Amino acid sequence: MLQVSVRFSPEQVKAMPAGAFAALQQEIERRLTPHYPSLWLNVSKGSQSSLDVSGARNDREKADVMEALEAIWLDDSWLPL
């Protein structure tokens, strides 16, 4: 099972618009669930920022997921206004 954990530092959380966690979670699910139906996803606040991807079948699959996550982050159209 593919597991993705996205954590934001308190400073990042303060700079984010309201609803950003839910919007990011929805966008990641929308883009990754068709390829990984048993995706486990956690978007939360932590003491420091981190991105963890585990459960990929191989390095190429992990790289593909990381590229998809980067594309989501760079395309900020999912952010609430």
PDB file of N, CA, C and O in Angstrom, chain B, residues numbered from 101:
ATOM      1  N   MET B 101       0.846  -1.180   0.000  1.00  0.00           N
ATOM      2  CA  MET B 101       0.000   0.000   0.000  1.00  0.00           C
ATOM      3  C   MET B 101       0.887   1.238   0.000  1.00  0.00           C
ATOM      4  O   MET B 101       1.815   1.352   0.801  1.00  0.00           O
ATOM      5  N   LEU B 102       0.593   2.156  -0.901  1.00  0.00           N
ATOM      6  CA  LEU B 102       1.341   3.404  -0.980  1.00  0.00           C
ATOM      7  C   LEU B 102       0.901   4.320   0.154  1.00  0.00           C
ATOM      8  O   LEU B 102      -0.293   4.509   0.389  1.00  0.00           O
ATOM      9  N   GLN B 103       1.878   4.885   0.852  1.00  0.00           N
ATOM     10  CA  GLN B 103       1.600   5.802   1.949  1.00  0.00           C
ATOM     11  C   GLN B 103       2.307   7.124   1.684  1.00  0.00           C
ATOM     12  O   GLN B 103       3.500   7.153   1.383  1.00  0.00           O
ATOM     13  N   VAL B 104       1.560   8.215   1.798  1.00  0.00           N
ATOM     14  CA  VAL B 104       2.105   9.556   1.601  1.00  0.00           C
ATOM     15  C   VAL B 104       1.771  10.379   2.836  1.00  0.00           C
ATOM     16  O   VAL B 104       0.616  10.462   3.253  1.00  0.00           O
ATOM     17  N   SER B 105       2.789  10.977   3.406  1.00  0.00           N
ATOM     18  CA  SER B 105       2.612  11.829   4.578  1.00  0.00           C
ATOM     19  C   SER B 105       3.240  13.195   4.283  1.00  0.00           C
ATOM     20  O   SER B 105       4.430  13.294   3.984  1.00  0.00           O
ATOM     21  N   VAL B 106       2.421  14.236   4.372  1.00  0.00           N
ATOM     22  CA  VAL B 106       2.870  15.602   4.134  1.00  0.00           C
ATOM     23  C   VAL B 106       2.690  16.367   5.439  1.00  0.00           C
ATOM     24  O   VAL B 106       1.581  16.454   5.966  1.00  0.00           O
ATOM     25  N   ARG B 107       3.779  16.919   5.958  1.00  0.00           N
ATOM     26  CA  ARG B 107       3.697  17.688   7.208  1.00  0.00           C
ATOM     27  C   ARG B 107       4.234  19.099   6.963  1.00  0.00           C
ATOM     28  O   ARG B 107       5.233  19.294   6.270  1.00  0.00           O
ATOM     29  N   PHE B 108       3.551  20.058   7.544  1.00  0.00           N
ATOM     30  CA  PHE B 108       3.941  21.456   7.431  1.00  0.00           C
ATOM     31  C   PHE B 108       4.369  21.984   8.786  1.00  0.00           C
ATOM     32  O   PHE B 108       3.778  21.644   9.812  1.00  0.00           O
ATOM     33  N   SER B 109       5.398  22.813   8.786  1.00  0.00           N
ATOM     34  CA  SER B 109       5.866  23.427  10.025  1.00  0.00           C
ATOM     35  C   SER B 109       4.854  24.482  10.476  1.00  0.00           C
ATOM     36  O   SER B 109       4.048  24.953   9.674  1.00  0.00           O
ATOM     37  N   PRO B 110       4.895  24.850  11.757  1.00  0.00           N
ATOM     38  CA  PRO B 110       3.966  25.884  12.240  1.00  0.00           C
ATOM     39  C   PRO B 110       4.069  27.191  11.448  1.00  0.00           C
ATOM     40  O   PRO B 110       3.061  27.862  11.229  1.00  0.00           O
ATOM     41  N   GLU B 111       5.276  27.552  11.021  1.00  0.00           N
ATOM     42  CA  GLU B 111       5.457  28.779  10.244  1.00  0.00           C
ATOM     43  C   GLU B 111       4.755  28.679   8.891  1.00  0.00           C
ATOM     44  O   GLU B 111       4.141  29.641   8.431  1.00  0.00           O
ATOM     45  N   GLN B 112       4.850  27.514   8.261  1.00  0.00           N
ATOM     46  CA  GLN B 112       4.182  27.317   6.977  1.00  0.00           C
ATOM     47  C   GLN B 112       2.670  27.358   7.148  1.00  0.00           C
ATOM     48  O   GLN B 112       1.960  27.926   6.318  1.00  0.00           O
ATOM     49  N   VAL B 113       2.185  26.758   8.220  1.00  0.00           N
ATOM     50  CA  VAL B 113       0.740  26.719   8.459  1.00  0.00           C
ATOM     51  C   VAL B 113       0.194  28.136   8.594  1.00  0.00           C
ATOM     52  O   VAL B 113      -0.876  28.440   8.067  1.00  0.00           O
ATOM     53  N   LYS B 114       0.917  29.001   9.293  1.00  0.00           N
ATOM     54  CA  LYS B 114       0.468  30.384   9.478  1.00  0.00           C
ATOM     55  C   LYS B 114       0.343  31.117   8.148  1.00  0.00           C
ATOM     56  O   LYS B 114      -0.520  31.979   7.989  1.00  0.00           O
ATOM     57  N   ALA B 115       1.203  30.774   7.194  1.00  0.00           N
ATOM     58  CA  ALA B 115       1.207  31.455   5.895  1.00  0.00           C
ATOM     59  C   ALA B 115       0.192  30.882   4.912  1.00  0.00           C
ATOM     60  O   ALA B 115      -0.025  31.458   3.846  1.00  0.00           O
ATOM     61  N   MET B 116      -0.428  29.768   5.252  1.00  0.00           N
ATOM     62  CA  MET B 116      -1.368  29.112   4.343  1.00  0.00           C
ATOM     63  C   MET B 116      -2.771  29.677   4.518  1.00  0.00           C
ATOM     64  O   MET B 116      -3.176  30.023   5.628  1.00  0.00           O
ATOM     65  N   PRO B 117      -3.514  29.767   3.411  1.00  0.00           N
ATOM     66  CA  PRO B 117      -4.905  30.216   3.537  1.00  0.00           C
ATOM     67  C   PRO B 117      -5.760  29.150   4.235  1.00  0.00           C
ATOM     68  O   PRO B 117      -5.428  27.965   4.226  1.00  0.00           O
ATOM     69  N   ALA B 118      -6.841  29.587   4.823  1.00  0.00           N
ATOM     70  CA  ALA B 118      -7.764  28.647   5.474  1.00  0.00           C
ATOM     71  C   ALA B 118      -8.256  27.627   4.448  1.00  0.00           C
ATOM     72  O   ALA B 118      -8.564  27.975   3.308  1.00  0.00           O
ATOM     73  N   GLY B 119      -8.322  26.379   4.865  1.00  0.00           N
ATOM     74  CA  GLY B 119      -8.808  25.325   3.992  1.00  0.00           C
ATOM     75  C   GLY B 119      -7.749  24.692   3.109  1.00  0.00           C
ATOM     76  O   GLY B 119      -8.059  23.812   2.307  1.00  0.00           O
ATOM     77  N   ALA B 120      -6.501  25.127   3.244  1.00  0.00           N
ATOM     78  CA  ALA B 120      -5.436  24.623   2.378  1.00  0.00           C
ATOM     79  C   ALA B 120      -5.155  23.135   2.612  1.00  0.00           C
ATOM     80  O   ALA B 120      -4.900  22.406   1.653  1.00  0.00           O
ATOM     81  N   PHE B 121      -5.198  22.670   3.869  1.00  0.00           N
ATOM     82  CA  PHE B 121      -4.935  21.248   4.153  1.00  0.00           C
ATOM     83  C   PHE B 121      -5.946  20.366   3.423  1.00  0.00           C
ATOM     84  O   PHE B 121      -5.577  19.415   2.733  1.00  0.00           O
ATOM     85  N   ALA B 122      -7.217  20.696   3.586  1.00  0.00           N
ATOM     86  CA  ALA B 122      -8.271  19.893   2.961  1.00  0.00           C
ATOM     87  C   ALA B 122      -8.169  19.955   1.440  1.00  0.00           C
ATOM     88  O   ALA B 122      -8.356  18.945   0.761  1.00  0.00           O
ATOM     89  N   ALA B 123      -7.873  21.136   0.905  1.00  0.00           N
ATOM     90  CA  ALA B 123      -7.766  21.282  -0.547  1.00  0.00           C
ATOM     91  C   ALA B 123      -6.583  20.478  -1.087  1.00  0.00           C
ATOM     92  O   ALA B 123      -6.693  19.844  -2.136  1.00  0.00           O
ATOM     93  N   LEU B 124      -5.454  20.501  -0.378  1.00  0.00           N
ATOM     94  CA  LEU B 124      -4.285  19.733  -0.810  1.00  0.00           C
ATOM     95  C   LEU B 124      -4.584  18.239  -0.749  1.00  0.00           C
ATOM     96  O   LEU B 124      -4.245  17.496  -1.670  1.00  0.00           O
ATOM     97  N   GLN B 125      -5.210  17.806   0.322  1.00  0.00           N
ATOM     98  CA  GLN B 125      -5.552  16.390   0.457  1.00  0.00           C
ATOM     99  C   GLN B 125      -6.471  15.951  -0.685  1.00  0.00           C
ATOM    100  O   GLN B 125      -6.263  14.889  -1.271  1.00  0.00           O
ATOM    101  N   GLN B 126      -7.472  16.750  -1.002  1.00  0.00           N
ATOM    102  CA  GLN B 126      -8.395  16.414  -2.089  1.00  0.00           C
ATOM    103  C   GLN B 126      -7.675  16.333  -3.428  1.00  0.00           C
ATOM    104  O   GLN B 126      -7.949  15.438  -4.228  1.00  0.00           O
ATOM    105  N   GLU B 127      -6.758  17.261  -3.676  1.00  0.00           N
ATOM    106  CA  GLU B 127      -6.046  17.276  -4.955  1.00  0.00           C
ATOM    107  C   GLU B 127      -5.102  16.084  -5.084  1.00  0.00           C
ATOM    108  O   GLU B 127      -5.012  15.477  -6.151  1.00  0.00           O
ATOM    109  N   ILE B 128      -4.404  15.748  -4.009  1.00  0.00           N
ATOM    110  CA  ILE B 128      -3.524  14.573  -4.046  1.00  0.00           C
ATOM    111  C   ILE B 128      -4.359  13.320  -4.277  1.00  0.00           C
ATOM    112  O   ILE B 128      -3.994  12.476  -5.095  1.00  0.00           O
ATOM    113  N   GLU B 129      -5.464  13.192  -3.571  1.00  0.00           N
ATOM    114  CA  GLU B 129      -6.335  12.022  -3.753  1.00  0.00           C
ATOM    115  C   GLU B 129      -6.875  11.966  -5.178  1.00  0.00           C
ATOM    116  O   GLU B 129      -6.925  10.896  -5.785  1.00  0.00           O
ATOM    117  N   ARG B 130      -7.276  13.109  -5.707  1.00  0.00           N
ATOM    118  CA  ARG B 130      -7.837  13.154  -7.058  1.00  0.00           C
ATOM    119  C   ARG B 130      -6.818  12.677  -8.097  1.00  0.00           C
ATOM    120  O   ARG B 130      -7.166  11.964  -9.038  1.00  0.00           O
ATOM    121  N   ARG B 131      -5.563  13.076  -7.915  1.00  0.00           N
ATOM    122  CA  ARG B 131      -4.545  12.738  -8.912  1.00  0.00           C
ATOM    123  C   ARG B 131      -3.909  11.366  -8.702  1.00  0.00           C
ATOM    124  O   ARG B 131      -3.520  10.717  -9.673  1.00  0.00           O
ATOM    125  N   LEU B 132      -3.796  10.918  -7.462  1.00  0.00           N
ATOM    126  CA  LEU B 132      -3.080   9.666  -7.214  1.00  0.00           C
ATOM    127  C   LEU B 132      -3.975   8.444  -7.045  1.00  0.00           C
ATOM    128  O   LEU B 132      -3.566   7.336  -7.392  1.00  0.00           O
ATOM    129  N   THR B 133      -5.185   8.619  -6.520  1.00  0.00           N
ATOM    130  CA  THR B 133      -6.045   7.462  -6.262  1.00  0.00           C
ATOM    131  C   THR B 133      -6.356   6.631  -7.514  1.00  0.00           C
ATOM    132  O   THR B 133      -6.440   5.408  -7.405  1.00  0.00           O
ATOM    133  N   PRO B 134      -6.531   7.233  -8.688  1.00  0.00           N
ATOM    134  CA  PRO B 134      -6.770   6.391  -9.873  1.00  0.00           C
ATOM    135  C   PRO B 134      -5.618   5.412 -10.147  1.00  0.00           C
ATOM    136  O   PRO B 134      -5.844   4.321 -10.669  1.00  0.00           O
ATOM    137  N   HIS B 135      -4.402   5.797  -9.798  1.00  0.00           N
ATOM    138  CA  HIS B 135      -3.230   4.945 -10.017  1.00  0.00           C
ATOM    139  C   HIS B 135      -2.926   4.056  -8.812  1.00  0.00           C
ATOM    140  O   HIS B 135      -2.360   2.972  -8.954  1.00  0.00           O
ATOM    141  N   TYR B 136      -3.309   4.528  -7.624  1.00  0.00           N
ATOM    142  CA  TYR B 136      -3.032   3.816  -6.368  1.00  0.00           C
ATOM    143  C   TYR B 136      -4.307   3.786  -5.533  1.00  0.00           C
ATOM    144  O   TYR B 136      -4.454   4.585  -4.608  1.00  0.00           O
ATOM    145  N   PRO B 137      -5.232   2.879  -5.842  1.00  0.00           N
ATOM    146  CA  PRO B 137      -6.540   2.860  -5.163  1.00  0.00           C
ATOM    147  C   PRO B 137      -6.471   2.676  -3.648  1.00  0.00           C
ATOM    148  O   PRO B 137      -7.367   3.131  -2.936  1.00  0.00           O
ATOM    149  N   SER B 138      -5.442   2.029  -3.148  1.00  0.00           N
ATOM    150  CA  SER B 138      -5.345   1.821  -1.699  1.00  0.00           C
ATOM    151  C   SER B 138      -4.432   2.853  -1.039  1.00  0.00           C
ATOM    152  O   SER B 138      -3.823   2.579  -0.005  1.00  0.00           O
ATOM    153  N   LEU B 139      -4.341   4.034  -1.638  1.00  0.00           N
ATOM    154  CA  LEU B 139      -3.496   5.117  -1.122  1.00  0.00           C
ATOM    155  C   LEU B 139      -3.885   5.476   0.310  1.00  0.00           C
ATOM    156  O   LEU B 139      -5.063   5.647   0.627  1.00  0.00           O
ATOM    157  N   TRP B 140      -2.869   5.587   1.168  1.00  0.00           N
ATOM    158  CA  TRP B 140      -3.057   6.113   2.528  1.00  0.00           C
ATOM    159  C   TRP B 140      -2.403   7.473   2.531  1.00  0.00           C
ATOM    160  O   TRP B 140      -1.225   7.590   2.194  1.00  0.00           O
ATOM    161  N   LEU B 141      -3.140   8.511   2.907  1.00  0.00           N
ATOM    162  CA  LEU B 141      -2.650   9.886   2.816  1.00  0.00           C
ATOM    163  C   LEU B 141      -2.888  10.613   4.122  1.00  0.00           C
ATOM    164  O   LEU B 141      -3.955  10.499   4.725  1.00  0.00           O
ATOM    165  N   ASN B 142      -1.878  11.367   4.560  1.00  0.00           N
ATOM    166  CA  ASN B 142      -1.996  12.190   5.754  1.00  0.00           C
ATOM    167  C   ASN B 142      -1.378  13.551   5.457  1.00  0.00           C
ATOM    168  O   ASN B 142      -0.200  13.640   5.109  1.00  0.00           O
ATOM    169  N   VAL B 143      -2.168  14.602   5.593  1.00  0.00           N
ATOM    170  CA  VAL B 143      -1.694  15.979   5.461  1.00  0.00           C
ATOM    171  C   VAL B 143      -1.934  16.623   6.811  1.00  0.00           C
ATOM    172  O   VAL B 143      -3.072  16.702   7.273  1.00  0.00           O
ATOM    173  N   SER B 144      -0.851  17.090   7.454  1.00  0.00           N
ATOM    174  CA  SER B 144      -1.006  17.606   8.814  1.00  0.00           C
ATOM    175  C   SER B 144       0.080  18.614   9.166  1.00  0.00           C
ATOM    176  O   SER B 144       1.004  18.868   8.393  1.00  0.00           O
ATOM    177  N   LYS B 145      -0.069  19.182  10.370  1.00  0.00           N
ATOM    178  CA  LYS B 145       0.923  20.092  10.924  1.00  0.00           C
ATOM    179  C   LYS B 145       1.870  19.286  11.792  1.00  0.00           C
ATOM    180  O   LYS B 145       1.447  18.380  12.511  1.00  0.00           O
ATOM    181  N   GLY B 146       3.152  19.616  11.724  1.00  0.00           N
ATOM    182  CA  GLY B 146       4.145  18.954  12.560  1.00  0.00           C
ATOM    183  C   GLY B 146       5.124  19.975  13.104  1.00  0.00           C
ATOM    184  O   GLY B 146       4.989  21.170  12.843  1.00  0.00           O
ATOM    185  N   SER B 147       6.094  19.520  13.848  1.00  0.00           N
ATOM    186  CA  SER B 147       7.087  20.436  14.394  1.00  0.00           C
ATOM    187  C   SER B 147       8.025  20.947  13.306  1.00  0.00           C
ATOM    188  O   SER B 147       8.622  22.016  13.442  1.00  0.00           O
ATOM    189  N   GLN B 148       8.152  20.177  12.224  1.00  0.00           N
ATOM    190  CA  GLN B 148       8.933  20.610  11.069  1.00  0.00           C
ATOM    191  C   GLN B 148       8.291  20.053   9.806  1.00  0.00           C
ATOM    192  O   GLN B 148       7.510  19.102   9.857  1.00  0.00           O
ATOM    193  N   SER B 149       8.627  20.652   8.687  1.00  0.00           N
ATOM    194  CA  SER B 149       8.019  20.188   7.444  1.00  0.00           C
ATOM    195  C   SER B 149       8.712  18.920   6.952  1.00  0.00           C
ATOM    196  O   SER B 149       9.920  18.751   7.111  1.00  0.00           O
ATOM    197  N   SER B 150       7.918  18.033   6.349  1.00  0.00           N
ATOM    198  CA  SER B 150       8.485  16.805   5.788  1.00  0.00           C
ATOM    199  C   SER B 150       7.529  16.216   4.768  1.00  0.00           C
ATOM    200  O   SER B 150       6.328  16.485   4.778  1.00  0.00           O
ATOM    201  N   LEU B 151       8.089  15.412   3.897  1.00  0.00           N
ATOM    202  CA  LEU B 151       7.321  14.671   2.906  1.00  0.00           C
ATOM    203  C   LEU B 151       7.874  13.266   2.893  1.00  0.00           C
ATOM    204  O   LEU B 151       9.057  13.063   2.621  1.00  0.00           O
ATOM    205  N   ASP B 152       7.027  12.290   3.186  1.00  0.00           N
ATOM    206  CA  ASP B 152       7.441  10.891   3.203  1.00  0.00           C
ATOM    207  C   ASP B 152       6.559  10.097   2.257  1.00  0.00           C
ATOM    208  O   ASP B 152       5.333  10.206   2.281  1.00  0.00           O
ATOM    209  N   VAL B 153       7.206   9.298   1.425  1.00  0.00           N
ATOM    210  CA  VAL B 153       6.496   8.383   0.535  1.00  0.00           C
ATOM    211  C   VAL B 153       7.065   6.996   0.800  1.00  0.00           C
ATOM    212  O   VAL B 153       8.268   6.773   0.664  1.00  0.00           O
ATOM    213  N   SER B 154       6.203   6.075   1.176  1.00  0.00           N
ATOM    214  CA  SER B 154       6.653   4.708   1.427  1.00  0.00           C
ATOM    215  C   SER B 154       5.657   3.736   0.813  1.00  0.00           C
ATOM    216  O   SER B 154       4.536   4.108   0.464  1.00  0.00           O
ATOM    217  N   GLY B 155       6.078   2.501   0.691  1.00  0.00           N
ATOM    218  CA  GLY B 155       5.210   1.467   0.155  1.00  0.00           C
ATOM    219  C   GLY B 155       5.217   1.379  -1.360  1.00  0.00           C
ATOM    220  O   GLY B 155       4.448   0.608  -1.934  1.00  0.00           O
ATOM    221  N   ALA B 156       6.072   2.156  -2.021  1.00  0.00           N
ATOM    222  CA  ALA B 156       6.184   2.048  -3.479  1.00  0.00           C
ATOM    223  C   ALA B 156       6.845   0.716  -3.819  1.00  0.00           C
ATOM    224  O   ALA B 156       7.677   0.214  -3.063  1.00  0.00           O
ATOM    225  N   ARG B 157       6.469   0.156  -4.953  1.00  0.00           N
ATOM    226  CA  ARG B 157       7.004  -1.148  -5.345  1.00  0.00           C
ATOM    227  C   ARG B 157       8.474  -1.096  -5.729  1.00  0.00           C
ATOM    228  O   ARG B 157       9.194  -2.086  -5.599  1.00  0.00           O
ATOM    229  N   ASN B 158       8.921   0.080  -6.209  1.00  0.00           N
ATOM    230  CA  ASN B 158      10.322   0.224  -6.607  1.00  0.00           C
ATOM    231  C   ASN B 158      10.690   1.706  -6.648  1.00  0.00           C
ATOM    232  O   ASN B 158       9.841   2.570  -6.426  1.00  0.00           O
ATOM    233  N   ASP B 159      11.945   1.989  -6.931  1.00  0.00           N
ATOM    234  CA  ASP B 159      12.415   3.380  -6.944  1.00  0.00           C
ATOM    235  C   ASP B 159      11.735   4.207  -8.026  1.00  0.00           C
ATOM    236  O   ASP B 159      11.474   5.393  -7.827  1.00  0.00           O
ATOM    237  N   ARG B 160      11.444   3.591  -9.170  1.00  0.00           N
ATOM    238  CA  ARG B 160      10.793   4.316 -10.269  1.00  0.00           C
ATOM    239  C   ARG B 160       9.378   4.751  -9.860  1.00  0.00           C
ATOM    240  O   ARG B 160       8.964   5.878 -10.136  1.00  0.00           O
ATOM    241  N   GLU B 161       8.648   3.853  -9.204  1.00  0.00           N
ATOM    242  CA  GLU B 161       7.300   4.201  -8.757  1.00  0.00           C
ATOM    243  C   GLU B 161       7.354   5.329  -7.723  1.00  0.00           C
ATOM    244  O   GLU B 161       6.529   6.242  -7.756  1.00  0.00           O
ATOM    245  N   LYS B 162       8.312   5.266  -6.816  1.00  0.00           N
ATOM    246  CA  LYS B 162       8.455   6.332  -5.820  1.00  0.00           C
ATOM    247  C   LYS B 162       8.786   7.652  -6.504  1.00  0.00           C
ATOM    248  O   LYS B 162       8.248   8.696  -6.133  1.00  0.00           O
ATOM    249  N   ALA B 163       9.671   7.613  -7.505  1.00  0.00           N
ATOM    250  CA  ALA B 163      10.025   8.827  -8.243  1.00  0.00           C
ATOM    251  C   ALA B 163       8.801   9.390  -8.970  1.00  0.00           C
ATOM    252  O   ALA B 163       8.613  10.606  -9.013  1.00  0.00           O
ATOM    253  N   ASP B 164       7.971   8.516  -9.539  1.00  0.00           N
ATOM    254  CA  ASP B 164       6.752   8.968 -10.219  1.00  0.00           C
ATOM    255  C   ASP B 164       5.806   9.667  -9.245  1.00  0.00           C
ATOM    256  O   ASP B 164       5.221  10.699  -9.574  1.00  0.00           O
ATOM    257  N   VAL B 165       5.657   9.106  -8.051  1.00  0.00           N
ATOM    258  CA  VAL B 165       4.794   9.716  -7.042  1.00  0.00           C
ATOM    259  C   VAL B 165       5.364  11.064  -6.611  1.00  0.00           C
ATOM    260  O   VAL B 165       4.619  12.034  -6.470  1.00  0.00           O
ATOM    261  N   MET B 166       6.659  11.133  -6.404  1.00  0.00           N
ATOM    262  CA  MET B 166       7.290  12.400  -6.006  1.00  0.00           C
ATOM    263  C   MET B 166       7.102  13.458  -7.094  1.00  0.00           C
ATOM    264  O   MET B 166       6.854  14.625  -6.790  1.00  0.00           O
ATOM    265  N   GLU B 167       7.220  13.056  -8.352  1.00  0.00           N
ATOM    266  CA  GLU B 167       7.002  13.992  -9.458  1.00  0.00           C
ATOM    267  C   GLU B 167       5.554  14.478  -9.477  1.00  0.00           C
ATOM    268  O   GLU B 167       5.303  15.660  -9.714  1.00  0.00           O
ATOM    269  N   ALA B 168       4.608  13.588  -9.234  1.00  0.00           N
ATOM    270  CA  ALA B 168       3.198  13.976  -9.192  1.00  0.00           C
ATOM    271  C   ALA B 168       2.939  14.951  -8.042  1.00  0.00           C
ATOM    272  O   ALA B 168       2.206  15.927  -8.205  1.00  0.00           O
ATOM    273  N   LEU B 169       3.538  14.689  -6.887  1.00  0.00           N
ATOM    274  CA  LEU B 169       3.371  15.587  -5.749  1.00  0.00           C
ATOM    275  C   LEU B 169       3.975  16.958  -6.032  1.00  0.00           C
ATOM    276  O   LEU B 169       3.400  17.981  -5.659  1.00  0.00           O
ATOM    277  N   GLU B 170       5.118  16.981  -6.684  1.00  0.00           N
ATOM    278  CA  GLU B 170       5.747  18.257  -7.049  1.00  0.00           C
ATOM    279  C   GLU B 170       4.856  19.020  -8.026  1.00  0.00           C
ATOM    280  O   GLU B 170       4.686  20.232  -7.888  1.00  0.00           O
ATOM    281  N   ALA B 171       4.290  18.332  -9.003  1.00  0.00           N
ATOM    282  CA  ALA B 171       3.405  18.978  -9.970  1.00  0.00           C
ATOM    283  C   ALA B 171       2.178  19.570  -9.280  1.00  0.00           C
ATOM    284  O   ALA B 171       1.738  20.668  -9.620  1.00  0.00           O
ATOM    285  N   ILE B 172       1.632  18.843  -8.317  1.00  0.00           N
ATOM    286  CA  ILE B 172       0.484  19.351  -7.559  1.00  0.00           C
ATOM    287  C   ILE B 172       0.870  20.619  -6.813  1.00  0.00           C
ATOM    288  O   ILE B 172       0.131  21.603  -6.827  1.00  0.00           O
ATOM    289  N   TRP B 173       2.019  20.596  -6.167  1.00  0.00           N
ATOM    290  CA  TRP B 173       2.455  21.744  -5.367  1.00  0.00           C
ATOM    291  C   TRP B 173       2.692  22.964  -6.246  1.00  0.00           C
ATOM    292  O   TRP B 173       2.328  24.079  -5.874  1.00  0.00           O
ATOM    293  N   LEU B 174       3.306  22.757  -7.419  1.00  0.00           N
ATOM    294  CA  LEU B 174       3.622  23.874  -8.313  1.00  0.00           C
ATOM    295  C   LEU B 174       2.374  24.438  -8.985  1.00  0.00           C
ATOM    296  O   LEU B 174       2.319  25.626  -9.301  1.00  0.00           O
ATOM    297  N   ASP B 175       1.375  23.590  -9.204  1.00  0.00           N
ATOM    298  CA  ASP B 175       0.108  24.039  -9.780  1.00  0.00           C
ATOM    299  C   ASP B 175      -0.811  24.408  -8.633  1.00  0.00           C
ATOM    300  O   ASP B 175      -1.541  23.565  -8.113  1.00  0.00           O
ATOM    301  N   ASP B 176      -0.771  25.658  -8.246  1.00  0.00           N
ATOM    302  CA  ASP B 176      -1.508  26.085  -7.059  1.00  0.00           C
ATOM    303  C   ASP B 176      -2.988  26.375  -7.329  1.00  0.00           C
ATOM    304  O   ASP B 176      -3.641  27.042  -6.526  1.00  0.00           O
ATOM    305  N   SER B 177      -3.519  25.884  -8.444  1.00  0.00           N
ATOM    306  CA  SER B 177      -4.930  26.140  -8.739  1.00  0.00           C
ATOM    307  C   SER B 177      -5.862  25.462  -7.728  1.00  0.00           C
ATOM    308  O   SER B 177      -7.033  25.832  -7.636  1.00  0.00           O
ATOM    309  N   TRP B 178      -5.373  24.488  -6.976  1.00  0.00           N
ATOM    310  CA  TRP B 178      -6.176  23.810  -5.965  1.00  0.00           C
ATOM    311  C   TRP B 178      -6.326  24.620  -4.676  1.00  0.00           C
ATOM    312  O   TRP B 178      -7.187  24.323  -3.848  1.00  0.00           O
ATOM    313  N   LEU B 179      -5.476  25.653  -4.507  1.00  0.00           N
ATOM    314  CA  LEU B 179      -5.526  26.451  -3.280  1.00  0.00           C
ATOM    315  C   LEU B 179      -6.834  27.232  -3.186  1.00  0.00           C
ATOM    316  O   LEU B 179      -7.284  27.801  -4.179  1.00  0.00           O
ATOM    317  N   PRO B 180      -7.445  27.264  -2.011  1.00  0.00           N
ATOM    318  CA  PRO B 180      -8.672  28.062  -1.840  1.00  0.00           C
ATOM    319  C   PRO B 180      -8.330  29.550  -1.924  1.00  0.00           C
ATOM    320  O   PRO B 180      -7.242  29.977  -1.537  1.00  0.00           O
ATOM    321  N   LEU B 181      -9.268  30.314  -2.428  1.00  0.00           N
ATOM    322  CA  LEU B 181      -9.048  31.766  -2.562  1.00  0.00           C
ATOM    323  C   LEU B 181      -9.424  32.530  -1.332  1.00  0.00           C
ATOM    324  O   LEU B 181      -9.293  33.753  -1.301  1.00  0.00           O
TER     325      LEU B 181
END
